[in-house]
Amino acid sequence: MSGGHDDHGGHGDQSPFIQHHYDDAQHQFDSGKFGIWLFLAQEVLFFSALFVAYVLYRVHHGEIYSYAHKWLDVKYGAINTAVLIFSSLTAAWAVRAAQKNQKGLLIACLAVTCACAFGFLTIKYIEYSHKVHEHILFGRYFDPCVSPGGEELLTKKNLCPGSKGSVVWDEGSAKPTEGCFEASKLDLDTRLAGVQADCEVTLVKVDETGKELGPASPASVTNRCPDELLAILNGEHDTAAGTGKELVKEAAPKFPCWRPAYQPAVCPDLTTPEQRTHGAGGKPQVGILVEFGDHEEREDIKVKAKCKDATAPKPLDALAVSHETQSEHLGQAAIHPAHVVTTHEEHEIESLGPPPEHTSMFLTIYFAMTGLHGIHVFVGIVVFIWLLIRAIKGQFTPDYFGPIDFAALYWHIVDLIWIFLFPLLYLIH
Amino acid sequence: MADHAEHHDDHENEISHVASVKTLVGTGGTLLLLTILTVAATKIDFGANINLAIAMVIAVTKATLVILFFMHLRYDRLFHTVVFVSAICAASLFVGFTLMDSSQYQHTNIWHPSEPPAAPVGPRPTG
């Protein structure tokens, strides 16, 4: 800067944004740059705390990471990496444009950087909303509807909304909507209210007209928690009623009630605590988990439930299954699933089983790290919009582009952190 | 910095170094290639530790490129490098020291009120 000091600003050869307490433009720029580097150093330390949590947990519980990272979609992570790298390029280019007084290019670079930041957060929103929907969340909210392989899991509360939950029957209209059966219609083991209905579910292949073509694979799902264990784990009984047999608590698995798809399960009516139990006017309900994954075509398999008691579920709906129910004796009912699965999809399902203990910690760390990073991206958007407005007003000149440079440095550190988060969270082998 | 800028082909700015288009695009392109490489590397099984090492080497390479060229640290004041590298060293110490003594922790025992822990062995402290 040739810069004589210009107290009036706006004319002469010096930017009006050079503050009078600096010697010249160079002095102001250097002071700002030193400040931003100190801030970036602080940011590294700030994030390092979360990296410590990550590393410590990974050393002690590697199995959690190798299981749970499969919930994360590498595709989204890789796209977001590319988006951030590209926006880093445009941010760096914006600095160059400002230094060379290329106003149009500067505006374009800032706009593209901002758009990329929006794109990043949009992709993050898609990822997060999927996890919220599937209850793949942190801490006590961790109650996943599906395993990382796409296998249905019976959740602790069976509250997977809409898609992944149960076949849904509306008692009033007697039509499947998206909820559950009324428990009184089923042969419930009353010891296990809220846990299990004694039904066996089979899958049947059907053609387009609904004609049955024989059992589908898996022909039936019998794999479920033993009643005794469920009772213990629900804190209801120390002995299995009727057997008089004393049960050992240690026999209980750590994650007891993760059961595969097609397992009938009671959906507790959670309106009031009283309603969760029998005989208090409540209606514990039963549903059958039917959906794999998040796919569209579910045409050629039918789910049938066969329950123990002859008075058991008689779906009262008048939908596609009605011809099915009338031909069956009372103890067997055809359940029309909200969605059925194609054979094609079955091959995509990787059987990973229930989550190992403490799996929620991976999601806690994932949400803490990506969440904090996401907040930084959001702040970046605000800053870049501010810079965009100033750039359009033509406030940046070759002797005054500090804000662009400092914002770009901030944006690069955001990129830098993602460069580590991506392989550490998404690319676990 | 002004005195550095003269050594570079782009020296239109008197306050700070101007990165050339070639540097910017080259850095961006390399970063994208390395991203593809790191995703591809996970498809091949070298064993968990080697895969992790490969991913980390690529991540550190990418980070270095960002710092040197996008963040202009290569052309910037040495003192800024000192500040930033100190922060990275502090963070590494933080992670490293936590790992060093992580095996020293006992498992956390959460006692149920009905089953209190056994009385400690040894003489009762006096006083």
HADDOCK unambig.tbl for C-alpha pairs under 7 A between the chains (distance, minus, plus):
assign (segid A and resid 1 and name CA) (segid B and resid 14 and name CA) 5.77 0.50 0.50
assign (segid A and resid 1 and name CA) (segid B and resid 15 and name CA) 6.48 0.50 0.50
assign (segid A and resid 26 and name CA) (segid B and resid 15 and name CA) 5.58 0.50 0.50
assign (segid A and resid 34 and name CA) (segid B and resid 80 and name CA) 6.88 0.50 0.50
assign (segid A and resid 37 and name CA) (segid B and resid 80 and name CA) 6.30 0.50 0.50
assign (segid A and resid 37 and name CA) (segid B and resid 84 and name CA) 6.91 0.50 0.50
assign (segid A and resid 38 and name CA) (segid B and resid 83 and name CA) 6.78 0.50 0.50
assign (segid A and resid 41 and name CA) (segid B and resid 83 and name CA) 6.65 0.50 0.50
assign (segid A and resid 41 and name CA) (segid B and resid 84 and name CA) 5.25 0.50 0.50
assign (segid A and resid 41 and name CA) (segid B and resid 87 and name CA) 5.09 0.50 0.50
assign (segid A and resid 44 and name CA) (segid B and resid 87 and name CA) 6.37 0.50 0.50
assign (segid A and resid 44 and name CA) (segid B and resid 88 and name CA) 6.69 0.50 0.50
assign (segid A and resid 45 and name CA) (segid B and resid 87 and name CA) 6.37 0.50 0.50
assign (segid A and resid 45 and name CA) (segid B and resid 91 and name CA) 5.68 0.50 0.50
assign (segid A and resid 48 and name CA) (segid B and resid 91 and name CA) 5.51 0.50 0.50
assign (segid A and resid 52 and name CA) (segid B and resid 95 and name CA) 5.12 0.50 0.50
assign (segid A and resid 56 and name CA) (segid B and resid 99 and name CA) 6.50 0.50 0.50
assign (segid A and resid 82 and name CA) (segid B and resid 32 and name CA) 6.24 0.50 0.50
assign (segid A and resid 85 and name CA) (segid B and resid 28 and name CA) 6.54 0.50 0.50
assign (segid A and resid 85 and name CA) (segid B and resid 31 and name CA) 6.95 0.50 0.50
assign (segid A and resid 86 and name CA) (segid B and resid 28 and name CA) 6.69 0.50 0.50
assign (segid A and resid 89 and name CA) (segid B and resid 24 and name CA) 6.43 0.50 0.50
assign (segid A and resid 89 and name CA) (segid B and resid 28 and name CA) 5.78 0.50 0.50
assign (segid A and resid 92 and name CA) (segid B and resid 70 and name CA) 5.69 0.50 0.50
assign (segid A and resid 96 and name CA) (segid B and resid 18 and name CA) 5.71 0.50 0.50
assign (segid A and resid 96 and name CA) (segid B and resid 19 and name CA) 6.33 0.50 0.50
assign (segid A and resid 99 and name CA) (segid B and resid 13 and name CA) 5.71 0.50 0.50
assign (segid A and resid 99 and name CA) (segid B and resid 18 and name CA) 6.93 0.50 0.50
assign (segid A and resid 100 and name CA) (segid B and resid 12 and name CA) 6.31 0.50 0.50
assign (segid A and resid 100 and name CA) (segid B and resid 13 and name CA) 6.55 0.50 0.50
assign (segid A and resid 398 and name CA) (segid B and resid 13 and name CA) 6.35 0.50 0.50
assign (segid A and resid 399 and name CA) (segid B and resid 15 and name CA) 6.66 0.50 0.50
assign (segid A and resid 409 and name CA) (segid B and resid 71 and name CA) 5.74 0.50 0.50
assign (segid A and resid 412 and name CA) (segid B and resid 66 and name CA) 6.94 0.50 0.50
assign (segid A and resid 412 and name CA) (segid B and resid 71 and name CA) 6.78 0.50 0.50
assign (segid A and resid 416 and name CA) (segid B and resid 63 and name CA) 5.68 0.50 0.50
assign (segid A and resid 419 and name CA) (segid B and resid 59 and name CA) 5.96 0.50 0.50
assign (segid A and resid 419 and name CA) (segid B and resid 63 and name CA) 6.95 0.50 0.50
assign (segid A and resid 420 and name CA) (segid B and resid 59 and name CA) 5.89 0.50 0.50
assign (segid A and resid 423 and name CA) (segid B and resid 55 and name CA) 6.20 0.50 0.50
assign (segid A and resid 427 and name CA) (segid B and resid 42 and name CA) 6.46 0.50 0.50
assign (segid A and resid 429 and name CA) (segid B and resid 42 and name CA) 6.12 0.50 0.50
assign (segid A and resid 429 and name CA) (segid B and resid 48 and name CA) 5.87 0.50 0.50
assign (segid A and resid 429 and name CA) (segid B and resid 51 and name CA) 6.67 0.50 0.50
